[in-house]
Amino acid sequence: MSGLLTDAERCTARVPDTMGFRYKRCSRRGVVKRDGQLYCKQHDPEAAKARPAARREKWARQNAANAARLERDAAMTKACEGVPTEQLTPGLLRTLLAALEAQT
């Protein structure tokens, strides 16, 4: 019996079968016991409740970073108004951005 799990070792969560019409017992090894039931890491009720909150926090951090980047890009565009394209160099852009940030 190498690699085969007994019913006592398996996760007790019910999952859809491959066709999606019926439900079967999860085939993974149970690692967490909650309310007398054994669950794998994916079907652990506490972890399942925590995942959406963690996902929302990650999205909030990404959205904040994107908003900051967009604000910086808008400030850079504003700082470069009236400057001919040929004169725009990385050093000049840094100088313009630093001057703009000093104003705010």
N, C-alpha and C positions, 0 to 999 in steps of 0.2 A: 504494500500500500504506500509506495513512495509518491509523495506529492498530492495524494487525495485527501480531502478534508472530510471529517465526519460531520454529521448534522450539528453536533454539539459545538464544533469549532467554527462553523460558518456564520456569517452575518445574517440576522433575522429579517432584514428589510425585504420588502416585496418590490420587484422591478419588472418592467415590461419585457416580454420575450422578444426575440429578434423580429417577429412580425408585428409586434405592437398591439396584438389583440388580447393576449392573455398575460397574466402575471406569474412570475416564478420567484423563488427565493434567490437572493444575491449569492453568487458563487465565491465571493471573496472571504478571506479569513477574518473573523471578528477579532478586533483588538481593544474595543472599548465596551464596557458594560454599563448600560443606563437602564434604570428601572427593571433590573433583572433580565434585560435583553442584551444580546451581544451584537455589536455593530462594527462594520469596517470604517476606515477613516472617512470615506465619501458619504456614507449614510448615517454617521453619528449625528443625532438630532442637534446637539449643541454646536457642532462644527457647521452643520447645514444652516443654522440660524446666523452664525457669525460671518459666513462667506459673503452674503449680499452687502452687509455693512462694510466689510473690508474692501469690497469692490467699489462701493460708492466713495469711500475715502480715497482710494487710488485714483478714481476718476476726478475727484475734487482737486487733488494735488496736480494732476495732469492739466486740468482746465485752468488752474491758477498759473501754472508755468506758461501755458499757451497765451493766457491773457497778458502776462508780463512781457512775453516776447512780442506780442502784437503792439503793446503800448510802446515798447522800445523801438520797434520798427517804424511806428507812426511818428515818434519823436525824431528818429533819424531822417525820415522823409521830410519832415517839417524843417529840420535844421539845414537840409541840403537845398531848400528852395532858393532859387536865384543863383545857384552856383553852377557854372557850366560843367557838363559831364566830363570834359577833358581834365578838369582840375580836381575831380574827386579821387582821392587816394586813401588808402586805409588810415594813414596818419591823420589826414585832415578830417576824416569821418570820426575818428576817436576824439579829436579835439572839439569838433562841433557837438558831439554827444555829451562830452564832459561839461562843456559850457552850458548846454541846455539843461543838464541835470543840476548844475549849480544854481540855476535860476529858480528851480522848483523846490 
